[in-house]
Amino acid sequence: TLEDVEYAWRVSSAHYPPPLVEERLICQSICAGWADRVAKRIPISSRVAEGGTITRAGRYQSCMVDESIFLHRWSSVSTARPEFLVYNELLETKRPNKEGETSAKRAYMHGVTSVDPSWLVENAKSSCSFSPPLEDPRPFYDAQADQVKCWVIPTFGRFCWVLPKHSMPISNVELRVQVFAYALLEGQVCPCLKSVRKYMSAPPESILRRESFGQKRKG
C-alpha cells in the first residue's frame, strides 16, 4: 500500500540518507511537480518598511495567493530559511491575541522543499519571462552544445521574481550569425584558425561592434 511505501521510505532514509546527487535529483523532481506552489522569502527589511511584525516563523510570498504565508519554526529548513522553496499544501491556523481572543488566520506551508532558483527556469519555463540578450556578459559559442547562446535575466511568476542570469540559444538570426562569426574567427569553432588571426584585417571581436556591421572584409 501507499502507507507501506511511505513508511519504508522514512525508515531507509533515516538510516541511509541518499547521496547528495540523488538528493538533488529528488529535489529537482519535486520542484518540477510543484512548480505552481513556489514561495519566495520576504526580507525582514521589506516587512519593516511595510509596517509588518517580526515573527519567529519565516514569512514568504506564494506565487498562488496574495497573502503572506509562513514557514513554521519547527520545519526542517526553518534555520536556513531558503530564498525559494516549494510546498505541498497550506494549513491555516487561528492564533489568539493578548486578550485571548481569536485573531486573524495564518497559513503555514506543509511539505516544504528547498529549491535552487535556477531549477525554476529549467523545470517551470512556461512561468518565466526573459529579458532581451545582455551585452555584458556578451553572447558566446557553446562548443559542447554547438549552439550560439546569450545571457538573459529571467523573472518568475506573476510577481516577477528576479532569478539569476541564465544562458539560452539566441533567437535573433542576425545576432546569432554575428556571434558565430566571431567565434569562428577567434578559433573557438575551428582551433586551426587561431594561427591565422594575426593576418586578419581586424580583430575578431570587431565583428560584434555596431560600427562594423557594414564592413564586408574580415580577413
C-alpha positions in Angstrom: 0.0 0.0 0.0 1.0 3.7 -0.2 1.4 3.8 3.6 3.8 0.9 3.5 5.9 2.6 0.8 6.0 5.9 2.7 7.0 4.0 5.9 9.8 2.1 4.2 11.0 5.4 2.7 11.1 7.2 6.0 12.9 4.3 7.7 15.5 3.8 5.0 16.2 7.5 4.5 16.7 7.9 8.3 19.3 5.2 8.5 20.8 5.5 5.0 20.4 9.1 3.7 20.6 9.3 -0.1 23.8 10.6 -1.7 23.9 14.4 -2.5 23.5 13.7 -6.2 20.3 11.6 -5.6 19.0 14.2 -3.1 19.5 17.0 -5.7 17.7 15.0 -8.3 14.8 14.2 -6.0 14.5 17.9 -5.1 14.5 18.9 -8.7 11.7 16.4 -9.4 9.7 17.8 -6.6 10.3 21.3 -7.9 9.1 20.3 -11.4 5.9 18.7 -9.9 5.0 21.6 -7.7 6.1 24.5 -9.9 2.8 26.2 -9.2 3.5 26.2 -5.5 6.6 28.2 -5.3 7.2 30.7 -2.5 9.9 33.4 -2.1 11.2 34.6 1.3 10.1 38.1 2.2 13.2 40.0 3.5 12.9 41.5 7.0 13.7 45.0 5.7 10.6 44.8 3.4 8.4 43.7 6.3 9.6 46.6 8.5 9.1 49.1 5.6 5.6 47.9 5.2 4.8 48.1 8.9 4.7 44.3 9.3 5.6 42.5 12.5 8.7 40.4 13.0 7.9 36.8 13.9 9.9 33.7 14.6 8.1 32.0 11.7 9.6 32.8 8.3 7.4 34.9 6.1 7.1 34.1 2.5 5.2 35.2 -0.6 3.5 32.4 -2.6 3.0 32.6 -6.4 -0.6 31.4 -5.9 -2.0 33.7 -3.2 -1.7 37.4 -2.4 -1.5 37.0 1.4 1.8 36.2 3.1 2.4 32.6 4.1 4.7 31.2 6.8 7.4 28.7 7.3 6.9 27.0 10.7 9.8 27.3 13.1 9.8 23.5 13.5 10.3 22.9 9.8 13.5 21.1 8.8 14.5 24.2 6.7 13.5 26.8 9.2 17.1 27.5 10.3 18.3 28.0 6.7 15.1 29.8 5.5 16.0 29.4 1.8 15.1 32.2 -0.5 13.0 29.9 -2.7 11.1 26.8 -1.8 8.1 24.7 -2.9 5.3 23.3 -0.6 2.7 20.6 -0.8 -0.2 22.4 0.8 -1.1 25.3 3.1 -2.6 24.8 6.5 -4.5 27.6 8.2 -4.3 28.1 11.9 -6.0 30.6 14.2 -3.8 32.3 16.8 -5.2 34.0 20.0 -4.1 37.6 20.7 -3.0 39.0 24.0 -6.6 39.3 25.2 -7.2 35.6 24.5 -9.5 36.3 21.5 -9.0 34.6 18.2 -7.1 36.8 15.8 -6.6 36.5 12.0 -5.8 33.2 10.4 -2.2 32.4 9.4 -1.3 30.0 6.6 1.6 27.7 7.2 3.4 25.7 4.5 3.4 21.9 4.8 5.7 19.5 2.9 8.4 22.1 2.2 11.4 21.5 -0.1 14.2 24.0 -0.7 14.9 24.7 -4.3 17.6 26.3 -6.3 16.3 29.3 -8.3 17.9 28.0 -11.5 15.7 25.0 -11.3 12.6 27.2 -11.9 14.0 28.2 -15.3 14.7 24.5 -16.2 11.5 23.0 -14.8 8.9 25.8 -15.0 10.0 27.7 -18.1 6.3 28.4 -19.1 6.0 30.6 -15.9 9.2 32.6 -16.7 9.7 35.7 -18.7 13.1 36.7 -20.2 14.9 40.0 -20.7 16.5 40.9 -24.0 20.0 39.4 -24.5 22.5 41.1 -22.2 25.6 42.8 -23.6 27.6 42.0 -20.5 28.3 39.2 -20.2 28.3 39.1 -24.0 26.9 36.2 -26.1 29.1 33.2 -26.7 29.5 30.0 -28.6 28.9 26.8 -26.6 31.2 24.3 -28.3 29.8 21.3 -26.3 26.2 22.0 -27.4 27.3 23.5 -30.8 25.0 26.5 -30.2 25.3 30.2 -30.0 23.9 31.5 -26.7 23.3 34.7 -24.8 22.7 35.6 -21.2 19.3 36.9 -20.1 17.7 37.8 -16.8 14.7 35.6 -16.1 11.7 36.6 -13.9 9.3 34.1 -12.4 5.5 34.2 -11.9 3.0 37.0 -11.6 5.1 38.8 -9.1 8.1 38.8 -11.5 10.7 37.5 -9.0 14.1 38.1 -10.5 16.2 34.9 -10.9 20.0 34.5 -11.6 21.3 35.1 -15.1 20.5 32.2 -17.5 22.1 31.2 -20.8 19.9 30.3 -23.7 20.1 29.9 -27.5 19.9 33.2 -29.4 16.7 33.5 -31.4 17.6 36.6 -33.4 19.2 35.4 -36.6 21.4 38.5 -37.2 22.9 38.4 -33.7 23.3 34.6 -33.9 25.3 35.0 -37.2 27.5 37.7 -35.7 28.4 35.8 -32.6 29.1 32.6 -34.6 31.3 34.6 -37.0 33.2 36.0 -34.1 33.7 32.5 -32.5 34.8 31.1 -35.9 37.4 33.8 -36.5 38.5 33.6 -32.9 39.2 29.8 -33.4 36.6 28.6 -31.0 34.8 26.6 -33.7 37.9 25.5 -35.7 41.0 25.8 -33.5 43.2 25.8 -36.6 42.1 29.4 -37.3 43.9 30.6 -34.2 47.2 30.6 -36.1 45.9 33.0 -38.8 44.4 35.6 -36.6 47.5 37.8 -36.9 46.8 38.1 -40.7 43.2 39.3 -40.3 42.5 42.9 -41.3 40.7 43.4 -37.9 40.5 41.6 -34.6 37.6 39.1 -34.4 35.8 41.0 -31.6 35.3 43.9 -34.0 32.5 41.9 -35.7 30.4 42.4 -32.6 30.6 46.2 -32.7 27.8 48.1 -34.4 30.2 50.3 -36.4 31.5 47.3 -38.2 28.1 45.9 -39.3 28.6 47.3 -42.9 32.2 46.0 -43.2 32.4 43.2 -45.7 36.1 42.2 -45.5 37.2 40.5 -42.3 40.3 38.7 -43.3 
